[in-house]
Structures are given as structure tokens and as C-alpha cells.
């Protein structure tokens, strides 16, 4: 009986560990449902890359890619675009030049698989080779789309260079060519900026949002063979947000950001459920869901709203002039939203980190403004989206400084950590490790005390 009891406890413990590990997957942009939050383990406050303090490993990743890592179990997947000769020029910082980068080189679009524990590259696959079919913004790359995975399949989307599905060992399962997908400034069609709307996986579906200069759409494809399940046209200007899936008691839906058409679509059919008009005219942040509310923000062209929308929304829920709430819009602010980084809800609070590094904290349910503080004392630019865990929020500047902020209703900066390279990608968290994609590396950060 004693041995049976020991065995039972062992099996229970093993199952608990297995479930905990499964819950530590970071399968797509900003982790599970784009929340950006990963709990269950302690995470680092301070580290030093140059001295290798609290640095588990640092692996070289070639090419210019702004895509963050995605994680399933002990495998990390990351995309990149490698130039045949020399390095791609990257212009970071705060500026307003809309011109595209001039490039005539051959590029190799690749997917890398990296061991989470050691940083060893297990395999890489070349998805496409050739000259880019569209130009990019000087601050962008030809591989800004983040991969997605369910552990069995991994999907890499490269816009005009196609979408590719591999199994976990790197065998190509299927590929799709969408022709020219032109993300750029709608007021100047010659300004091509390349895309960043990443794919997501929901059950056996791959979902993409392609708001481009012509023939915009949101669509779903069969994960196992790439067959199109549905495709819904969208009347909108180019946008860069990743769609978010919500499944709950109201109606399961795919939620998208937009300028002319913020909205929700039925997962099974692609039919529009609700629509909201009014926002910045270059939407970049991804929608997020918490407390039965959908949080949408964007900025540019004179508008920078923040919306908190009930998940039960149906029909046209656009706000009338001088209106800040209605039947389905719980609360809103006309100004103060994000241009590039996706906001984050952590506990009872909504945090919006602007591209200028100003962190705004709201009560998530009521919209009450609690603080607005600059995380940096300098004029730093921020393109990566914040992530959170263990009571801390991590904000990544383009210059490669990671600002660690204490979560809560009062602003408290805990530390600033230098990565010593440009950082454009949103980091990931799994089992207490922080993973930062820099200009040339993938870096794993974890304090020794959390072993």
C-alpha cells in the first residue's frame, strides 16, 4: 500500500509539472491570446549582458528580423531575413520620415528552431530566397511577422514572400502565396513599409489579418493542409496589428484593430459581429481581452484613442460626437493611446506604454487614470510591446534598454538593464526565463536564485 501511495503521489506530481510546463508556452505574438503575461515563476529584476550576470545563454541569429520568439516546450521558433551581402541599414529613434529603405539585394527568409534550455540552434529552414517584392520602412525589416505554433506545427508568415507551415522537426507541410501584400502609408502609396501582422493558431485554424493598400482581408486556413476556410474582405487602410481570438460565454470571435474598421468576426464563418470606426490612421497595437472587456488603442493623424469594449458587442458601436461610452463601449479616452506598442492588462490595471516611453496606468474596469510617467529620462523610442510576470512589467526601448517597472497603481522603476544592441522585438517569457531578441542575438535571462 505504501509503494502504491508513493507511486500515486509521484504520478500526481509529474502530471502537475507537465501541466505547469504546458501552461508556460508562448505560442504567438505576446504569448497566450496576446496577453503578454506569464505567471508561475520568479523573473529577473537585474542582469548584465557584458558580464554574463544572470545571462543563461546568448545565441547569434543572422539577418534583420524584428519578430519576437515563440515557445512551445523546450523549443523556440524565430524568423529572420538574411541579406546576401553586408548588413541591412536600420534607422531607429523618433522621426517622421515616410520614405522606404532602398535595397536591391537578394534575401533569404528563414525560420530558426532554438533549444530553450541551451540556446543551441537545432535547425533552420530557408522558406524563400529572392529580392523583396515590396520595400520596407527604414525602422522595419522584411521579417517582422512573428511565427506561431501549437507544438505540432509552426507557421511562418512573410507577407508577399508567402506563408509556410512546418512540423516541429522542420519538415515543410504546406505553403501559400498571396501575391503582393503592400503594407505602407495610405496617403503616399510609394511609401512601402512591409508588414508585421502576425499569424495566430486557434484549434485547427491559422488566422491572418492583411490590411494593405488594395484588397484587404481577414482569413482562416486549415492548419493541417493550408486549405482556405473563409476569407472576409475589409475596407480599411494598411494596419499592422495581429488579430486576437476571444472564446467565452458571449460569442467567440476574432478581434482586429483598424482605422475605418475596428471589429469582431465570427471564428467559424468570418461574418462581422460588431464594428467601431474612429481612431489613429496607422493602427499598430494588437487588441487584448481581460475582465470581459476588449481593449483597443491606436494613434496617428490627430487621434489616439483608448477603448474598453464589452465582449458582448454587436452591430455598429461607434461613438457619437462628444460621447465617451455607450451600450457596448464601457469607457474610452479620446487621447493618450499608443502608436506602436500593444498595451497590457496585468491584474486590475491597464498599462499603455507609448512609442516615446510614457507609461500610462488605468483602472482596467473603470478607465480611471492612475498615473502617467516616463520610464526613461532620455528621449528613447519604444517599438516592442511590454510583457509582464512575477509582479513586474518589462518595457523594451529601441536602444536596447529594458525598463523593469513594479506592477500596481503607483509608478516605481525597479531597474534599467542594457542589452548592448538595438531591440525592436517584443520579448517572451517561459518558466521564469526572459527571452530578448536583439539586433544580432537571442538572449535568455534568468536570475540564479530562480533555478
Buried (B, 14 or more C-beta within 10 A) or exposed (E): EEEEEEEEEEEEEEEEEEEEBEEBBBBBBBBBBBBBBBEBBBBBBBBEBEEEBBBBBBBEBBBBBBBBBBBBBBBBBBBBBBBEEEEBEBEBEEEEEBBBBEBEEEBBBBBBBBBBEEBEBBBBBEBBEEEBBBBBBBBBBBBBBBBBBBEEBBBBBBBBBBBBBBEBEBEEBBBBEBEEBBBBBBEEEEBBBBBBBBBBBBEBBBBBBBBBBEEBBBBBBBBEEBEEBBEBEBEBBBBBBBBBBBBEEBBBBBBBBBBBBBBBBBBEEBEBBBBBBBBBBBBBBBBBBBBBBBBBBBBBEEBBBBBBBBBBBBEEBBBEEEEBEBEBBBBBBEEBBBBBBBBBBBEBBBBBBBBBBBBBBBBBBEBEEBBBBBBBEEEBBBBBBBBBBBBBBBBBBBBBBBBBBEBBEEBEBEEBBBBBBBBBBBBBBBBBBBBBBBBBBBBBBBBEEBE
